[in-house]
Amino acid sequence: MSTTSESVKGTRRSFLRTAGALGTGLYLSGLATVKRVVRAQTKTEALALNGGPKAVTQASANSQKWPLYGDEEIQAVTELLRNPNYTPVAEFEDAWKAYHGCKYAKAHCNGTSALTSMMFALDLPPGSEVLVPDYSTWFPLVPMRFFDLVPVFVDVNPKTMNLDVEDCKRRLTKNTRAIMPVHWYGLPCDMDDLCAFAKEHGLDVVEDCSHAHGARVKDTLVGNWGRMAGFSLQSTKPLPAIEGGIGMYKEVRDYERATAYGNYDLPGTFADDSPYKKFQGTAFGGKLRIHPVAAILARLQIKKLDAMNAAGVAQVKRLNERITQLPGVAEQFVRPDIKRVFYAKNIIFIDEKQAGMSRTAAVKALAAEGVEAAEYSLKLQHDYPIYGDEKWWRHMPVLPAPGSMPGCDEANRKAVLLPYFTSEQPELIEQYGKAFEKVWAHRDAIAKT
Ligand SMILES: Cc1ncc(COP(=O)(O)O)c(C=O)c1O
């Protein structure tokens, strides 16, 4: 066993163990005292920007290590190398279906191929419009051009960074056929409201769950709300297989059609009455099968998903509960009946007016204290050249009028990325809290610089 796998295992174990204890009264009882002492100190200490001591001194070399694989994964992959075969693919799909309580799932070589197969499965007439968040990624959007679907960019709620249902209503036309919510950075969309809206207007709901494995809305797992859902299993994701993806389906015909798109060898396994059975031997769009190594990793990670999510959420909560006490600091708004997870980063917002200093100045002062903070301004999807170039589309995407994405703009003005620590880091969390309090104690001076 390598030293690395030993230490990863130890780190993960203690992460899962301490998340329970520290997340409860034990931590909270000491919080008030710690806060008082820290506040007194932070006022008198000079900013690191001005030559004072750094608030963050804890080394953080492995604190964001991800994925966390251990002996179980190493042994299972080694066994595959001794006896190469494809059985891990079906085993992973079965584990996925059991976890989600869903009927049909097909694993793919990445999330993009899962989502592309779903676009094919939708089987919508050319020119059908799909409402998509502008604050998003190209992966499920550009492939729409293969199926003559039309992305229609919609604004997001700046407090959640997720699809704004009110703006969906404004962008409806007689051609709107589907809606694709993306659960941004692990925070689920308001799926009950979106599904009610979709039902009212006869729209199909296709979820992009690539950031939110294991998150829930009203106790229902994301992926179970829509007609279909796609997930990336790429390295940074909450359920990492290094590279991989999976689609899940409620209807057998959707599953068959999506599967036939990228698997030339599977239509023959469909029931005799399947319209896709005869297409055994050719696929419709490519060869999009998952690698068995990725399938092994994903199957083993599912067993740990809930515990890893819970530990990560508990740790972020400890930091965010503290720093959101400061004027102008907020986190992504989470409804009480939504159970979020985290993916890659902890996003916070800085409201410059309330904070009394600019986001840029605050981030600079935090960085000097040793906080890994970065201003976050995402290039909106509609600003990428491909969506405006007629050469690539038979039915052009619907681009928003200038200035009609106030939610996206506000998110881009306020968002700051903080690290998502993937192992238990009580000292680092304490020092991050102290760094924020110190910077905010000096905010009047910072504003003048
Ligand atoms: C929101 C979202 N959807 C889809 C994908 C595509 O997944 P993959 O990289 O596995 O193809 C990603 C990848 O980062 C993503 O962030």
The ligand as a MOL file (V3000), in Angstrom:
LIG
                    3D

  0  0  0     0  0            999 V3000
M  V30 BEGIN CTAB
M  V30 COUNTS 16 16 0 0 0
M  V30 BEGIN ATOM
M  V30 1 C -22.7590 21.6780 -15.9620 0
M  V30 2 C -21.9870 20.6760 -16.7570 0
M  V30 3 N -22.6460 19.9120 -17.6350 0
M  V30 4 C -22.0080 18.9890 -18.3760 0
M  V30 5 C -20.6550 18.7970 -18.2680 0
M  V30 6 C -19.9790 17.8320 -19.1890 0
M  V30 7 O -19.4290 16.7480 -18.5400 0
M  V30 8 P -18.0950 16.0340 -19.0930 0
M  V30 9 O -16.9530 16.9450 -18.8570 0
M  V30 10 O -18.0240 14.7880 -18.2690 0
M  V30 11 O -18.3140 15.7480 -20.5160 0
M  V30 12 C -19.9290 19.5620 -17.3640 0
M  V30 13 C -18.4790 19.3580 -17.2260 0
M  V30 14 O -17.7490 20.0190 -16.5190 0
M  V30 15 C -20.6020 20.5450 -16.5920 0
M  V30 16 O -19.9450 21.3400 -15.7230 0
M  V30 END ATOM
M  V30 BEGIN BOND
M  V30 1 1 1 2
M  V30 2 1 2 3
M  V30 3 2 2 15
M  V30 4 2 3 4
M  V30 5 1 4 5
M  V30 6 1 5 6
M  V30 7 2 5 12
M  V30 8 1 6 7
M  V30 9 1 7 8
M  V30 10 2 8 9
M  V30 11 1 8 10
M  V30 12 1 8 11
M  V30 13 1 12 13
M  V30 14 1 12 15
M  V30 15 2 13 14
M  V30 16 1 15 16
M  V30 END BOND
M  V30 END CTAB
M  END
